[in-house]
Amino acid sequence: MTWKDSLPKKPRESLESLLLDAEQYESSYMDSENPTVGQIWVVMALMNQRLQKTEQLVRAQRKALKEMDIEIEVDKHLDEDLKESLKRY
């Protein structure tokens, strides 16, 4: 069993997804001085793209909610959810 196989299901699937996405850039990072580090940087760039897309979606959703005149304090709800979660631990 490899270290990846010993991961819990969700992190393992997430890792596998990232590595599959990174494979399309294999020729680039394999030409680097240290291909392993190159692969890590490619994966970080892919994760950053995903994060940026998520942030754009959140901004669009917040804008749509504001246009609907629905007042939602997202940060307040996040803080309350965090407090409740921490109380359980």
PDB file with one MODEL, atoms N, CA, C and O in Angstrom:
MODEL        1
ATOM      1  N   MET A   1       0.855  -1.176   0.000  1.00  0.00           N
ATOM      2  CA  MET A   1       0.000   0.000   0.000  1.00  0.00           C
ATOM      3  C   MET A   1       0.905   1.245   0.000  1.00  0.00           C
ATOM      4  O   MET A   1       1.844   1.342   0.790  1.00  0.00           O
ATOM      5  N   THR A   2       0.607   2.181  -0.889  1.00  0.00           N
ATOM      6  CA  THR A   2       1.379   3.421  -0.932  1.00  0.00           C
ATOM      7  C   THR A   2       0.814   4.404   0.071  1.00  0.00           C
ATOM      8  O   THR A   2      -0.277   4.204   0.605  1.00  0.00           O
ATOM      9  N   TRP A   3       1.560   5.467   0.323  1.00  0.00           N
ATOM     10  CA  TRP A   3       1.096   6.481   1.273  1.00  0.00           C
ATOM     11  C   TRP A   3      -0.196   7.124   0.770  1.00  0.00           C
ATOM     12  O   TRP A   3      -1.048   7.506   1.572  1.00  0.00           O
ATOM     13  N   LYS A   4      -0.346   7.247  -0.551  1.00  0.00           N
ATOM     14  CA  LYS A   4      -1.582   7.844  -1.096  1.00  0.00           C
ATOM     15  C   LYS A   4      -2.781   6.946  -0.822  1.00  0.00           C
ATOM     16  O   LYS A   4      -3.875   7.426  -0.523  1.00  0.00           O
ATOM     17  N   ASP A   5      -2.562   5.633  -0.928  1.00  0.00           N
ATOM     18  CA  ASP A   5      -3.649   4.683  -0.675  1.00  0.00           C
ATOM     19  C   ASP A   5      -4.094   4.690   0.784  1.00  0.00           C
ATOM     20  O   ASP A   5      -5.228   4.325   1.094  1.00  0.00           O
ATOM     21  N   SER A   6      -3.201   5.105   1.678  1.00  0.00           N
ATOM     22  CA  SER A   6      -3.548   5.113   3.096  1.00  0.00           C
ATOM     23  C   SER A   6      -4.324   6.373   3.505  1.00  0.00           C
ATOM     24  O   SER A   6      -4.803   6.473   4.634  1.00  0.00           O
ATOM     25  N   LEU A   7      -4.442   7.327   2.582  1.00  0.00           N
ATOM     26  CA  LEU A   7      -5.217   8.537   2.887  1.00  0.00           C
ATOM     27  C   LEU A   7      -6.704   8.214   2.987  1.00  0.00           C
ATOM     28  O   LEU A   7      -7.174   7.265   2.360  1.00  0.00           O
ATOM     29  N   PRO A   8      -7.443   8.991   3.767  1.00  0.00           N
ATOM     30  CA  PRO A   8      -8.903   8.836   3.759  1.00  0.00           C
ATOM     31  C   PRO A   8      -9.444   9.119   2.349  1.00  0.00           C
ATOM     32  O   PRO A   8      -8.786   9.777   1.543  1.00  0.00           O
ATOM     33  N   LYS A   9     -10.615   8.627   2.076  1.00  0.00           N
ATOM     34  CA  LYS A   9     -11.172   8.653   0.721  1.00  0.00           C
ATOM     35  C   LYS A   9     -11.205  10.052   0.095  1.00  0.00           C
ATOM     36  O   LYS A   9     -10.711  10.233  -1.018  1.00  0.00           O
ATOM     37  N   LYS A  10     -11.772  11.033   0.781  1.00  0.00           N
ATOM     38  CA  LYS A  10     -11.923  12.364   0.175  1.00  0.00           C
ATOM     39  C   LYS A  10     -10.582  13.033  -0.130  1.00  0.00           C
ATOM     40  O   LYS A  10     -10.400  13.532  -1.241  1.00  0.00           O
ATOM     41  N   PRO A  11      -9.629  13.062   0.819  1.00  0.00           N
ATOM     42  CA  PRO A  11      -8.330  13.650   0.476  1.00  0.00           C
ATOM     43  C   PRO A  11      -7.625  12.888  -0.654  1.00  0.00           C
ATOM     44  O   PRO A  11      -6.983  13.497  -1.510  1.00  0.00           O
ATOM     45  N   ARG A  12      -7.747  11.559  -0.652  1.00  0.00           N
ATOM     46  CA  ARG A  12      -7.132  10.753  -1.708  1.00  0.00           C
ATOM     47  C   ARG A  12      -7.729  11.093  -3.072  1.00  0.00           C
ATOM     48  O   ARG A  12      -7.002  11.255  -4.052  1.00  0.00           O
ATOM     49  N   GLU A  13      -9.050  11.200  -3.129  1.00  0.00           N
ATOM     50  CA  GLU A  13      -9.703  11.538  -4.391  1.00  0.00           C
ATOM     51  C   GLU A  13      -9.323  12.942  -4.848  1.00  0.00           C
ATOM     52  O   GLU A  13      -9.137  13.182  -6.041  1.00  0.00           O
ATOM     53  N   SER A  14      -9.210  13.862  -3.902  1.00  0.00           N
ATOM     54  CA  SER A  14      -8.811  15.222  -4.222  1.00  0.00           C
ATOM     55  C   SER A  14      -7.391  15.247  -4.790  1.00  0.00           C
ATOM     56  O   SER A  14      -7.119  15.916  -5.787  1.00  0.00           O
ATOM     57  N   LEU A  15      -6.504  14.516  -4.147  1.00  0.00           N
ATOM     58  CA  LEU A  15      -5.121  14.433  -4.613  1.00  0.00           C
ATOM     59  C   LEU A  15      -5.057  13.814  -6.004  1.00  0.00           C
ATOM     60  O   LEU A  15      -4.356  14.320  -6.880  1.00  0.00           O
ATOM     61  N   GLU A  16      -5.777  12.736  -6.205  1.00  0.00           N
ATOM     62  CA  GLU A  16      -5.784  12.077  -7.510  1.00  0.00           C
ATOM     63  C   GLU A  16      -6.297  13.009  -8.595  1.00  0.00           C
ATOM     64  O   GLU A  16      -5.772  13.018  -9.709  1.00  0.00           O
ATOM     65  N   SER A  17      -7.309  13.786  -8.278  1.00  0.00           N
ATOM     66  CA  SER A  17      -7.857  14.748  -9.233  1.00  0.00           C
ATOM     67  C   SER A  17      -6.814  15.805  -9.614  1.00  0.00           C
ATOM     68  O   SER A  17      -6.639  16.130 -10.789  1.00  0.00           O
ATOM     69  N   LEU A  18      -6.132  16.329  -8.604  1.00  0.00           N
ATOM     70  CA  LEU A  18      -5.093  17.324  -8.868  1.00  0.00           C
ATOM     71  C   LEU A  18      -3.955  16.744  -9.706  1.00  0.00           C
ATOM     72  O   LEU A  18      -3.467  17.390 -10.633  1.00  0.00           O
ATOM     73  N   LEU A  19      -3.541  15.534  -9.377  1.00  0.00           N
ATOM     74  CA  LEU A  19      -2.444  14.925 -10.130  1.00  0.00           C
ATOM     75  C   LEU A  19      -2.838  14.642 -11.571  1.00  0.00           C
ATOM     76  O   LEU A  19      -2.021  14.786 -12.481  1.00  0.00           O
ATOM     77  N   LEU A  20      -4.082  14.241 -11.782  1.00  0.00           N
ATOM     78  CA  LEU A  20      -4.555  14.023 -13.153  1.00  0.00           C
ATOM     79  C   LEU A  20      -4.564  15.333 -13.935  1.00  0.00           C
ATOM     80  O   LEU A  20      -4.167  15.374 -15.100  1.00  0.00           O
ATOM     81  N   ASP A  21      -5.023  16.403 -13.284  1.00  0.00           N
ATOM     82  CA  ASP A  21      -5.027  17.713 -13.940  1.00  0.00           C
ATOM     83  C   ASP A  21      -3.606  18.184 -14.248  1.00  0.00           C
ATOM     84  O   ASP A  21      -3.361  18.799 -15.286  1.00  0.00           O
ATOM     85  N   ALA A  22      -2.683  17.894 -13.350  1.00  0.00           N
ATOM     86  CA  ALA A  22      -1.294  18.323 -13.529  1.00  0.00           C
ATOM     87  C   ALA A  22      -0.596  17.559 -14.649  1.00  0.00           C
ATOM     88  O   ALA A  22       0.361  18.055 -15.244  1.00  0.00           O
ATOM     89  N   GLU A  23      -1.073  16.358 -14.932  1.00  0.00           N
ATOM     90  CA  GLU A  23      -0.436  15.532 -15.974  1.00  0.00           C
ATOM     91  C   GLU A  23      -0.394  16.228 -17.331  1.00  0.00           C
ATOM     92  O   GLU A  23       0.518  15.989 -18.122  1.00  0.00           O
ATOM     93  N   GLN A  24      -1.363  17.077 -17.602  1.00  0.00           N
ATOM     94  CA  GLN A  24      -1.370  17.749 -18.906  1.00  0.00           C
ATOM     95  C   GLN A  24      -0.196  18.713 -19.067  1.00  0.00           C
ATOM     96  O   GLN A  24       0.098  19.158 -20.176  1.00  0.00           O
ATOM     97  N   TYR A  25       0.478  19.035 -17.953  1.00  0.00           N
ATOM     98  CA  TYR A  25       1.635  19.929 -17.990  1.00  0.00           C
ATOM     99  C   TYR A  25       2.936  19.172 -17.717  1.00  0.00           C
ATOM    100  O   TYR A  25       3.970  19.778 -17.438  1.00  0.00           O
ATOM    101  N   GLU A  26       2.871  17.851 -17.800  1.00  0.00           N
ATOM    102  CA  GLU A  26       4.015  17.016 -17.451  1.00  0.00           C
ATOM    103  C   GLU A  26       5.258  17.354 -18.264  1.00  0.00           C
ATOM    104  O   GLU A  26       6.365  17.366 -17.725  1.00  0.00           O
ATOM    105  N   SER A  27       5.092  17.625 -19.532  1.00  0.00           N
ATOM    106  CA  SER A  27       6.268  17.932 -20.358  1.00  0.00           C
ATOM    107  C   SER A  27       6.969  19.191 -19.870  1.00  0.00           C
ATOM    108  O   SER A  27       8.187  19.313 -20.004  1.00  0.00           O
ATOM    109  N   SER A  28       6.214  20.126 -19.308  1.00  0.00           N
ATOM    110  CA  SER A  28       6.818  21.355 -18.795  1.00  0.00           C
ATOM    111  C   SER A  28       7.597  21.099 -17.518  1.00  0.00           C
ATOM    112  O   SER A  28       8.766  21.475 -17.427  1.00  0.00           O
ATOM    113  N   TYR A  29       6.971  20.463 -16.521  1.00  0.00           N
ATOM    114  CA  TYR A  29       7.683  20.304 -15.253  1.00  0.00           C
ATOM    115  C   TYR A  29       8.759  19.224 -15.317  1.00  0.00           C
ATOM    116  O   TYR A  29       9.690  19.238 -14.512  1.00  0.00           O
ATOM    117  N   MET A  30       8.649  18.292 -16.259  1.00  0.00           N
ATOM    118  CA  MET A  30       9.699  17.292 -16.399  1.00  0.00           C
ATOM    119  C   MET A  30      10.988  17.908 -16.959  1.00  0.00           C
ATOM    120  O   MET A  30      12.073  17.361 -16.761  1.00  0.00           O
ATOM    121  N   ASP A  31      10.871  19.032 -17.648  1.00  0.00           N
ATOM    122  CA  ASP A  31      12.045  19.736 -18.175  1.00  0.00           C
ATOM    123  C   ASP A  31      12.700  20.628 -17.126  1.00  0.00           C
ATOM    124  O   ASP A  31      13.747  21.220 -17.387  1.00  0.00           O
ATOM    125  N   SER A  32      12.095  20.732 -15.943  1.00  0.00           N
ATOM    126  CA  SER A  32      12.643  21.609 -14.912  1.00  0.00           C
ATOM    127  C   SER A  32      13.829  20.938 -14.221  1.00  0.00           C
ATOM    128  O   SER A  32      14.075  19.743 -14.384  1.00  0.00           O
ATOM    129  N   GLU A  33      14.553  21.742 -13.449  1.00  0.00           N
ATOM    130  CA  GLU A  33      15.704  21.231 -12.700  1.00  0.00           C
ATOM    131  C   GLU A  33      15.289  20.143 -11.720  1.00  0.00           C
ATOM    132  O   GLU A  33      16.000  19.157 -11.523  1.00  0.00           O
ATOM    133  N   ASN A  34      14.130  20.340 -11.113  1.00  0.00           N
ATOM    134  CA  ASN A  34      13.620  19.382 -10.135  1.00  0.00           C
ATOM    135  C   ASN A  34      12.150  19.106 -10.479  1.00  0.00           C
ATOM    136  O   ASN A  34      11.265  19.844 -10.047  1.00  0.00           O
ATOM    137  N   PRO A  35      11.888  18.048 -11.254  1.00  0.00           N
ATOM    138  CA  PRO A  35      10.516  17.770 -11.697  1.00  0.00           C
ATOM    139  C   PRO A  35       9.493  17.648 -10.569  1.00  0.00           C
ATOM    140  O   PRO A  35       8.339  18.045 -10.737  1.00  0.00           O
ATOM    141  N   THR A  36       9.901  17.106  -9.425  1.00  0.00           N
ATOM    142  CA  THR A  36       8.970  16.964  -8.303  1.00  0.00           C
ATOM    143  C   THR A  36       8.510  18.327  -7.814  1.00  0.00           C
ATOM    144  O   THR A  36       7.322  18.543  -7.576  1.00  0.00           O
ATOM    145  N   VAL A  37       9.453  19.241  -7.666  1.00  0.00           N
ATOM    146  CA  VAL A  37       9.108  20.593  -7.226  1.00  0.00           C
ATOM    147  C   VAL A  37       8.296  21.288  -8.311  1.00  0.00           C
ATOM    148  O   VAL A  37       7.347  22.013  -8.012  1.00  0.00           O
ATOM    149  N   GLY A  38       8.666  21.069  -9.567  1.00  0.00           N
ATOM    150  CA  GLY A  38       7.899  21.643 -10.675  1.00  0.00           C
ATOM    151  C   GLY A  38       6.449  21.186 -10.656  1.00  0.00           C
ATOM    152  O   GLY A  38       5.532  21.975 -10.886  1.00  0.00           O
ATOM    153  N   GLN A  39       6.253  19.901 -10.378  1.00  0.00           N
ATOM    154  CA  GLN A  39       4.892  19.362 -10.307  1.00  0.00           C
ATOM    155  C   GLN A  39       4.113  20.007  -9.170  1.00  0.00           C
ATOM    156  O   GLN A  39       2.931  20.317  -9.319  1.00  0.00           O
ATOM    157  N   ILE A  40       4.769  20.207  -8.045  1.00  0.00           N
ATOM    158  CA  ILE A  40       4.108  20.857  -6.909  1.00  0.00           C
ATOM    159  C   ILE A  40       3.670  22.262  -7.290  1.00  0.00           C
ATOM    160  O   ILE A  40       2.555  22.671  -6.967  1.00  0.00           O
ATOM    161  N   TRP A  41       4.540  23.013  -7.977  1.00  0.00           N
ATOM    162  CA  TRP A  41       4.187  24.371  -8.391  1.00  0.00           C
ATOM    163  C   TRP A  41       3.027  24.364  -9.390  1.00  0.00           C
ATOM    164  O   TRP A  41       2.161  25.237  -9.343  1.00  0.00           O
ATOM    165  N   VAL A  42       3.012  23.390 -10.286  1.00  0.00           N
ATOM    166  CA  VAL A  42       1.893  23.286 -11.233  1.00  0.00           C
ATOM    167  C   VAL A  42       0.598  23.027 -10.480  1.00  0.00           C
ATOM    168  O   VAL A  42      -0.424  23.650 -10.769  1.00  0.00           O
ATOM    169  N   VAL A  43       0.629  22.112  -9.517  1.00  0.00           N
ATOM    170  CA  VAL A  43      -0.568  21.804  -8.729  1.00  0.00           C
ATOM    171  C   VAL A  43      -1.014  23.024  -7.931  1.00  0.00           C
ATOM    172  O   VAL A  43      -2.211  23.287  -7.809  1.00  0.00           O
ATOM    173  N   MET A  44      -0.047  23.772  -7.386  1.00  0.00           N
ATOM    174  CA  MET A  44      -0.411  24.987  -6.647  1.00  0.00           C
ATOM    175  C   MET A  44      -1.078  26.004  -7.583  1.00  0.00           C
ATOM    176  O   MET A  44      -2.037  26.671  -7.195  1.00  0.00           O
ATOM    177  N   ALA A  45      -0.575  26.118  -8.801  1.00  0.00           N
ATOM    178  CA  ALA A  45      -1.187  27.035  -9.765  1.00  0.00           C
ATOM    179  C   ALA A  45      -2.604  26.579 -10.108  1.00  0.00           C
ATOM    180  O   ALA A  45      -3.509  27.405 -10.230  1.00  0.00           O
ATOM    181  N   LEU A  46      -2.798  25.280 -10.262  1.00  0.00           N
ATOM    182  CA  LEU A  46      -4.136  24.751 -10.550  1.00  0.00           C
ATOM    183  C   LEU A  46      -5.088  25.001  -9.382  1.00  0.00           C
ATOM    184  O   LEU A  46      -6.251  25.350  -9.585  1.00  0.00           O
ATOM    185  N   MET A  47      -4.591  24.822  -8.165  1.00  0.00           N
ATOM    186  CA  MET A  47      -5.419  25.085  -6.985  1.00  0.00           C
ATOM    187  C   MET A  47      -5.766  26.572  -6.903  1.00  0.00           C
ATOM    188  O   MET A  47      -6.885  26.931  -6.535  1.00  0.00           O
ATOM    189  N   ASN A  48      -4.814  27.426  -7.243  1.00  0.00           N
ATOM    190  CA  ASN A  48      -5.072  28.858  -7.235  1.00  0.00           C
ATOM    191  C   ASN A  48      -6.152  29.218  -8.254  1.00  0.00           C
ATOM    192  O   ASN A  48      -7.015  30.051  -7.976  1.00  0.00           O
ATOM    193  N   GLN A  49      -6.108  28.598  -9.421  1.00  0.00           N
ATOM    194  CA  GLN A  49      -7.162  28.834 -10.421  1.00  0.00           C
ATOM    195  C   GLN A  49      -8.529  28.428  -9.879  1.00  0.00           C
ATOM    196  O   GLN A  49      -9.512  29.149 -10.055  1.00  0.00           O
ATOM    197  N   ARG A  50      -8.586  27.283  -9.227  1.00  0.00           N
ATOM    198  CA  ARG A  50      -9.855  26.822  -8.642  1.00  0.00           C
ATOM    199  C   ARG A  50     -10.348  27.803  -7.586  1.00  0.00           C
ATOM    200  O   ARG A  50     -11.537  28.115  -7.524  1.00  0.00           O
ATOM    201  N   LEU A  51      -9.430  28.284  -6.758  1.00  0.00           N
ATOM    202  CA  LEU A  51      -9.790  29.248  -5.721  1.00  0.00           C
ATOM    203  C   LEU A  51     -10.318  30.538  -6.328  1.00  0.00           C
ATOM    204  O   LEU A  51     -11.316  31.085  -5.860  1.00  0.00           O
ATOM    205  N   GLN A  52      -9.654  31.025  -7.365  1.00  0.00           N
ATOM    206  CA  GLN A  52     -10.103  32.252  -8.022  1.00  0.00           C
ATOM    207  C   GLN A  52     -11.492  32.089  -8.625  1.00  0.00           C
ATOM    208  O   GLN A  52     -12.321  32.995  -8.534  1.00  0.00           O
ATOM    209  N   LYS A  53     -11.750  30.938  -9.242  1.00  0.00           N
ATOM    210  CA  LYS A  53     -13.080  30.672  -9.802  1.00  0.00           C
ATOM    211  C   LYS A  53     -14.133  30.653  -8.701  1.00  0.00           C
ATOM    212  O   LYS A  53     -15.229  31.187  -8.872  1.00  0.00           O
ATOM    213  N   THR A  54     -13.796  30.036  -7.570  1.00  0.00           N
ATOM    214  CA  THR A  54     -14.722  29.979  -6.438  1.00  0.00           C
ATOM    215  C   THR A  54     -15.012  31.377  -5.916  1.00  0.00           C
ATOM    216  O   THR A  54     -16.162  31.714  -5.634  1.00  0.00           O
ATOM    217  N   GLU A  55     -13.963  32.197  -5.785  1.00  0.00           N
ATOM    218  CA  GLU A  55     -14.145  33.575  -5.307  1.00  0.00           C
ATOM    219  C   GLU A  55     -15.015  34.373  -6.268  1.00  0.00           C
ATOM    220  O   GLU A  55     -15.857  35.157  -5.830  1.00  0.00           O
ATOM    221  N   GLN A  56     -14.827  34.185  -7.566  1.00  0.00           N
ATOM    222  CA  GLN A  56     -15.665  34.870  -8.554  1.00  0.00           C
ATOM    223  C   GLN A  56     -17.123  34.446  -8.401  1.00  0.00           C
ATOM    224  O   GLN A  56     -18.026  35.280  -8.469  1.00  0.00           O
ATOM    225  N   LEU A  57     -17.348  33.173  -8.198  1.00  0.00           N
ATOM    226  CA  LEU A  57     -18.706  32.664  -8.019  1.00  0.00           C
ATOM    227  C   LEU A  57     -19.350  33.254  -6.769  1.00  0.00           C
ATOM    228  O   LEU A  57     -20.513  33.654  -6.798  1.00  0.00           O
ATOM    229  N   VAL A  58     -18.600  33.307  -5.679  1.00  0.00           N
ATOM    230  CA  VAL A  58     -19.134  33.873  -4.430  1.00  0.00           C
ATOM    231  C   VAL A  58     -19.476  35.345  -4.632  1.00  0.00           C
ATOM    232  O   VAL A  58     -20.531  35.802  -4.192  1.00  0.00           O
ATOM    233  N   ARG A  59     -18.590  36.091  -5.296  1.00  0.00           N
ATOM    234  CA  ARG A  59     -18.877  37.514  -5.548  1.00  0.00           C
ATOM    235  C   ARG A  59     -20.139  37.671  -6.397  1.00  0.00           C
ATOM    236  O   ARG A  59     -20.960  38.550  -6.135  1.00  0.00           O
ATOM    237  N   ALA A  60     -20.291  36.829  -7.401  1.00  0.00           N
ATOM    238  CA  ALA A  60     -21.474  36.897  -8.258  1.00  0.00           C
ATOM    239  C   ALA A  60     -22.731  36.564  -7.463  1.00  0.00           C
ATOM    240  O   ALA A  60     -23.769  37.198  -7.649  1.00  0.00           O
ATOM    241  N   GLN A  61     -22.645  35.579  -6.583  1.00  0.00           N
ATOM    242  CA  GLN A  61     -23.802  35.205  -5.770  1.00  0.00           C
ATOM    243  C   GLN A  61     -24.165  36.326  -4.802  1.00  0.00           C
ATOM    244  O   GLN A  61     -25.342  36.637  -4.617  1.00  0.00           O
ATOM    245  N   ARG A  62     -23.157  36.930  -4.187  1.00  0.00           N
ATOM    246  CA  ARG A  62     -23.426  38.034  -3.262  1.00  0.00           C
ATOM    247  C   ARG A  62     -24.064  39.209  -4.008  1.00  0.00           C
ATOM    248  O   ARG A  62     -24.986  39.850  -3.503  1.00  0.00           O
ATOM    249  N   LYS A  63     -23.562  39.482  -5.215  1.00  0.00           N
ATOM    250  CA  LYS A  63     -24.120  40.576  -6.012  1.00  0.00           C
ATOM    251  C   LYS A  63     -25.582  40.282  -6.356  1.00  0.00           C
ATOM    252  O   LYS A  63     -26.438  41.164  -6.277  1.00  0.00           O
ATOM    253  N   ALA A  64     -25.853  39.037  -6.738  1.00  0.00           N
ATOM    254  CA  ALA A  64     -27.228  38.659  -7.076  1.00  0.00           C
ATOM    255  C   ALA A  64     -28.137  38.791  -5.866  1.00  0.00           C
ATOM    256  O   ALA A  64     -29.273  39.245  -5.994  1.00  0.00           O
ATOM    257  N   LEU A  65     -27.654  38.401  -4.693  1.00  0.00           N
ATOM    258  CA  LEU A  65     -28.465  38.521  -3.479  1.00  0.00           C
ATOM    259  C   LEU A  65     -28.729  39.981  -3.137  1.00  0.00           C
ATOM    260  O   LEU A  65     -29.832  40.338  -2.723  1.00  0.00           O
ATOM    261  N   LYS A  66     -27.711  40.826  -3.311  1.00  0.00           N
ATOM    262  CA  LYS A  66     -27.905  42.255  -3.044  1.00  0.00           C
ATOM    263  C   LYS A  66     -28.934  42.849  -3.990  1.00  0.00           C
ATOM    264  O   LYS A  66     -29.753  43.676  -3.588  1.00  0.00           O
ATOM    265  N   GLU A  67     -28.892  42.425  -5.251  1.00  0.00           N
ATOM    266  CA  GLU A  67     -29.851  42.925  -6.235  1.00  0.00           C
ATOM    267  C   GLU A  67     -31.266  42.466  -5.928  1.00  0.00           C
ATOM    268  O   GLU A  67     -32.233  43.106  -6.339  1.00  0.00           O
ATOM    269  N   MET A  68     -31.390  41.364  -5.210  1.00  0.00           N
ATOM    270  CA  MET A  68     -32.709  40.854  -4.823  1.00  0.00           C
ATOM    271  C   MET A  68     -33.187  41.510  -3.537  1.00  0.00           C
ATOM    272  O   MET A  68     -34.262  41.183  -3.035  1.00  0.00           O
ATOM    273  N   ASP A  69     -32.401  42.427  -3.004  1.00  0.00           N
ATOM    274  CA  ASP A  69     -32.715  43.105  -1.752  1.00  0.00           C
ATOM    275  C   ASP A  69     -32.862  42.140  -0.587  1.00  0.00           C
ATOM    276  O   ASP A  69     -33.672  42.359   0.314  1.00  0.00           O
ATOM    277  N   ILE A  70     -32.071  41.068  -0.612  1.00  0.00           N
ATOM    278  CA  ILE A  70     -32.053  40.129   0.497  1.00  0.00           C
ATOM    279  C   ILE A  70     -30.815  40.456   1.320  1.00  0.00           C
ATOM    280  O   ILE A  70     -29.691  40.428   0.820  1.00  0.00           O
ATOM    281  N   GLU A  71     -31.042  40.762   2.573  1.00  0.00           N
ATOM    282  CA  GLU A  71     -29.921  41.127   3.434  1.00  0.00           C
ATOM    283  C   GLU A  71     -29.419  39.896   4.168  1.00  0.00           C
ATOM    284  O   GLU A  71     -30.089  39.356   5.048  1.00  0.00           O
ATOM    285  N   ILE A  72     -28.243  39.474   3.792  1.00  0.00           N
ATOM    286  CA  ILE A  72     -27.635  38.300   4.415  1.00  0.00           C
ATOM    287  C   ILE A  72     -26.252  38.689   4.889  1.00  0.00           C
ATOM    288  O   ILE A  72     -25.444  39.218   4.126  1.00  0.00           O
ATOM    289  N   GLU A  73     -25.991  38.422   6.150  1.00  0.00           N
ATOM    290  CA  GLU A  73     -24.676  38.699   6.704  1.00  0.00           C
ATOM    291  C   GLU A  73     -23.902  37.380   6.720  1.00  0.00           C
ATOM    292  O   GLU A  73     -23.891  36.655   7.715  1.00  0.00           O
ATOM    293  N   VAL A  74     -23.258  37.094   5.589  1.00  0.00           N
ATOM    294  CA  VAL A  74     -22.575  35.821   5.426  1.00  0.00           C
ATOM    295  C   VAL A  74     -21.511  35.622   6.490  1.00  0.00           C
ATOM    296  O   VAL A  74     -21.427  34.552   7.094  1.00  0.00           O
ATOM    297  N   ASP A  75     -20.692  36.651   6.727  1.00  0.00           N
ATOM    298  CA  ASP A  75     -19.608  36.507   7.696  1.00  0.00           C
ATOM    299  C   ASP A  75     -20.151  36.229   9.092  1.00  0.00           C
ATOM    300  O   ASP A  75     -19.555  35.463   9.848  1.00  0.00           O
ATOM    301  N   LYS A  76     -21.285  36.851   9.442  1.00  0.00           N
ATOM    302  CA  LYS A  76     -21.880  36.617  10.760  1.00  0.00           C
ATOM    303  C   LYS A  76     -22.285  35.161  10.900  1.00  0.00           C
ATOM    304  O   LYS A  76     -22.044  34.543  11.937  1.00  0.00           O
ATOM    305  N   HIS A  77     -22.908  34.605   9.849  1.00  0.00           N
ATOM    306  CA  HIS A  77     -23.317  33.205   9.894  1.00  0.00           C
ATOM    307  C   HIS A  77     -22.104  32.288   9.976  1.00  0.00           C
ATOM    308  O   HIS A  77     -22.135  31.286  10.690  1.00  0.00           O
ATOM    309  N   LEU A  78     -21.038  32.619   9.255  1.00  0.00           N
ATOM    310  CA  LEU A  78     -19.827  31.812   9.315  1.00  0.00           C
ATOM    311  C   LEU A  78     -19.242  31.821  10.717  1.00  0.00           C
ATOM    312  O   LEU A  78     -18.827  30.779  11.224  1.00  0.00           O
ATOM    313  N   ASP A  79     -19.205  32.994  11.349  1.00  0.00           N
ATOM    314  CA  ASP A  79     -18.689  33.095  12.710  1.00  0.00           C
ATOM    315  C   ASP A  79     -19.526  32.268  13.678  1.00  0.00           C
ATOM    316  O   ASP A  79     -18.981  31.576  14.538  1.00  0.00           O
ATOM    317  N   GLU A  80     -20.849  32.337  13.540  1.00  0.00           N
ATOM    318  CA  GLU A  80     -21.731  31.583  14.426  1.00  0.00           C
ATOM    319  C   GLU A  80     -21.544  30.081  14.215  1.00  0.00           C
ATOM    320  O   GLU A  80     -21.495  29.316  15.178  1.00  0.00           O
ATOM    321  N   ASP A  81     -21.440  29.660  12.949  1.00  0.00           N
ATOM    322  CA  ASP A  81     -21.221  28.242  12.653  1.00  0.00           C
ATOM    323  C   ASP A  81     -19.897  27.765  13.228  1.00  0.00           C
ATOM    324  O   ASP A  81     -19.811  26.654  13.751  1.00  0.00           O
ATOM    325  N   LEU A  82     -18.866  28.596  13.137  1.00  0.00           N
ATOM    326  CA  LEU A  82     -17.562  28.241  13.681  1.00  0.00           C
ATOM    327  C   LEU A  82     -17.629  28.085  15.197  1.00  0.00           C
ATOM    328  O   LEU A  82     -17.068  27.141  15.754  1.00  0.00           O
ATOM    329  N   LYS A  83     -18.311  29.005  15.856  1.00  0.00           N
ATOM    330  CA  LYS A  83     -18.449  28.926  17.323  1.00  0.00           C
ATOM    331  C   LYS A  83     -19.151  27.631  17.717  1.00  0.00           C
ATOM    332  O   LYS A  83     -18.719  26.947  18.645  1.00  0.00           O
ATOM    333  N   GLU A  84     -20.230  27.293  17.018  1.00  0.00           N
ATOM    334  CA  GLU A  84     -20.966  26.078  17.334  1.00  0.00           C
ATOM    335  C   GLU A  84     -20.101  24.839  17.098  1.00  0.00           C
ATOM    336  O   GLU A  84     -20.128  23.893  17.886  1.00  0.00           O
ATOM    337  N   SER A  85     -19.338  24.857  16.012  1.00  0.00           N
ATOM    338  CA  SER A  85     -18.465  23.732  15.705  1.00  0.00           C
ATOM    339  C   SER A  85     -17.395  23.560  16.770  1.00  0.00           C
ATOM    340  O   SER A  85     -17.103  22.441  17.191  1.00  0.00           O
ATOM    341  N   LEU A  86     -16.812  24.673  17.204  1.00  0.00           N
ATOM    342  CA  LEU A  86     -15.761  24.614  18.224  1.00  0.00           C
ATOM    343  C   LEU A  86     -16.305  24.155  19.566  1.00  0.00           C
ATOM    344  O   LEU A  86     -15.587  23.510  20.330  1.00  0.00           O
ATOM    345  N   LYS A  87     -17.561  24.473  19.869  1.00  0.00           N
ATOM    346  CA  LYS A  87     -18.160  24.043  21.123  1.00  0.00           C
ATOM    347  C   LYS A  87     -18.249  22.515  21.182  1.00  0.00           C
ATOM    348  O   LYS A  87     -18.164  21.930  22.262  1.00  0.00           O
ATOM    349  N   ARG A  88     -18.419  21.877  20.036  1.00  0.00           N
ATOM    350  CA  ARG A  88     -18.541  20.418  19.996  1.00  0.00           C
ATOM    351  C   ARG A  88     -17.218  19.728  20.296  1.00  0.00           C
ATOM    352  O   ARG A  88     -17.194  18.559  20.680  1.00  0.00           O
ATOM    353  N   TYR A  89     -16.128  20.450  20.120  1.00  0.00           N
ATOM    354  CA  TYR A  89     -14.805  19.848  20.327  1.00  0.00           C
ATOM    355  C   TYR A  89     -14.232  20.381  21.570  1.00  0.00           C
ATOM    356  O   TYR A  89     -13.118  20.013  21.944  1.00  0.00           O
TER     357      TYR A  89
ENDMDL
END
